[in-house]
Amino acid sequence: MKARLIVADDHEVVRQGLHDIVSATTDLEIVGEAADGAAAGRLARTLAADLLILDIALPVRRGIAVLEALRADGLALPVLFFSMYPASQYTEFVRRAGAQGFVGKDADSCTLVRAVRQILAGQTHFAPDSPHAASGSDEADPFAGLSPREMEVMMGLLDGASLELIAKSLQVGTKSVSTYRSRLLIKLGVTSNVELAAMALRNGYL
């Protein structure tokens, strides 16, 4: 019996690429696909699936918010993030949010399939070259002290999104997003979005 996968990515070419990779296997099949976070959440709740392959930067609702909502509802569907963001910077972020793995979109198909199979077998798959995954130390990364929600707000700010758009994506109030922004700026010791972007660039987040 084949393991059933859901894929969520806003780029059709990526979804088609995942179909091509999965169709070349004998033990995996894609049973649903979504182009935004809201659709991904609905599919995860309604389809009988074994794994959700999820992008971080989804429209409507970002990938981390989708994962948090699933976990808040008690859904234990394993999640593998497949993202353009650098694994070395985001491994701990998605791990803390409750994901079972992270594969960068620069990885080859063998790495992706291996990650899927490891997670289906009850293991995890995170980048071995992540400094935090390897050592457990957060000293080298000034962003490591941010909560998952603060990281989500920061990512929205780095994307140039307004507080209102970030709030809609995370399904929280604009006032809450403003509070998260203030907290993360204080934690990082910066005073503006420009300084935040400069720090993110220095540390490989942009």
Secondary structure as the mmCIF struct_conf table of DSSP 4:
data_model
#
loop_
_struct_conf.conf_type_id
_struct_conf.id
_struct_conf.beg_label_comp_id
_struct_conf.beg_label_asym_id
_struct_conf.beg_label_seq_id
_struct_conf.end_label_comp_id
_struct_conf.end_label_asym_id
_struct_conf.end_label_seq_id
HELX_LH_PP_P HELX_LH_PP_P1 LYS A 2 LYS A 2
STRN STRN1 ALA A 3 ALA A 8
BEND BEND1 ASP A 10 ASP A 10
HELX_RH_AL_P HELX_RH_AL_P1 GLU A 12 SER A 23
TURN_TY1_P TURN_TY1_P1 ALA A 24 ALA A 24
BEND BEND2 THR A 26 ASP A 27
STRN STRN2 LEU A 28 ALA A 34
BEND BEND3 ALA A 35 ASP A 36
HELX_RH_AL_P HELX_RH_AL_P2 GLY A 37 THR A 46
BEND BEND4 LEU A 47 LEU A 47
BEND BEND5 ASP A 50 ASP A 50
STRN STRN3 LEU A 51 LEU A 54
BEND BEND6 ILE A 56 ALA A 57
BEND BEND7 PRO A 59 ARG A 61
HELX_RH_AL_P HELX_RH_AL_P3 GLY A 63 ALA A 72
TURN_TY1_P TURN_TY1_P2 ASP A 73 GLY A 74
STRN STRN4 VAL A 79 SER A 83
BEND BEND8 MET A 84 TYR A 85
HELX_RH_AL_P HELX_RH_AL_P4 ALA A 87 ALA A 97
TURN_TY1_P TURN_TY1_P3 GLY A 98 GLY A 98
BEND BEND9 GLN A 100 GLN A 100
STRN STRN5 GLY A 101 GLY A 104
TURN_TY1_P TURN_TY1_P4 LYS A 105 ASP A 106
BEND BEND10 ALA A 107 ALA A 107
HELX_RH_AL_P HELX_RH_AL_P5 SER A 109 LEU A 120
TURN_TY1_P TURN_TY1_P5 ALA A 121 GLY A 122
STRN STRN6 HIS A 125 HIS A 125
TURN_TY1_P TURN_TY1_P6 PRO A 128 ASP A 129
HELX_RH_AL_P HELX_RH_AL_P6 PRO A 131 SER A 135
TURN_TY1_P TURN_TY1_P7 GLU A 139 ALA A 140
TURN_TY1_P TURN_TY1_P8 PRO A 142 GLY A 145
BEND BEND11 LEU A 146 LEU A 146
HELX_RH_AL_P HELX_RH_AL_P7 PRO A 148 LEU A 158
TURN_TY1_P TURN_TY1_P9 ASP A 159 GLY A 160
HELX_RH_AL_P HELX_RH_AL_P8 LEU A 163 LEU A 170
TURN_TY1_P TURN_TY1_P10 GLN A 171 GLN A 171
BEND BEND12 VAL A 172 VAL A 172
HELX_RH_AL_P HELX_RH_AL_P9 THR A 174 LEU A 188
TURN_TY1_P TURN_TY1_P11 GLY A 189 GLY A 189
BEND BEND13 SER A 192 SER A 192
HELX_RH_AL_P HELX_RH_AL_P10 ASN A 193 ARG A 202
TURN_TY1_P TURN_TY1_P12 ASN A 203 GLY A 204
#
